[in-house]
Amino acid sequence: MVNEHRSGPVRSTAAREAILDATSRLFHAQGYDRLTIEGIAKEAGVGKQTIYRWWPSRGALIADCLVDGRLIPVDFVVPDTGDLLADVETWLQSVFAILATTPGQALLQSLVAAAAEDAAVGAHLGGSLGVEQHLSERLRGGIRDGQLPEDAPIAQIGRAILGAIIVESLGRESHGPGGIIELVRYLFAR
């Protein structure tokens, strides 16, 4: 008797795509809080075990959807016009424009929760989205252009800005980028 088993990679690729598509649809329709692995599995037409084969948690799945550009359009590259302060302010305005939307706010909250739950998710997001890398590159450009001192602690400044964005965004009353822009002006003052 001939084994008529289908090729694993073809079926796996189709299942993975169905899961990512279902996650994106459900995230937009009902938000992160109501998103469940059971619901995603049903929507994608797969078993829960198929989802857990690739993703250890709902947060990890959401992270992959974001990295794939399936949730919201994100571009974390900091512009480089030669004016460091203006470039970082412009970047902050665009980040907060995303976070001002309901999907953007929900997404940030879900990603922070996922990263807190699983350090590997946080590392995957950091590496894939490159937010810290893009900001650090622009800050190094500020040193190159003489707008920051040569001994400026680039990594710490970048983390302070990103941390302030997260803390501001997770607050019940967001005040927008104004306070963070004030922080950046202080950090960049000589």
Disulfide bonds with the S-S distance in Angstrom:
none
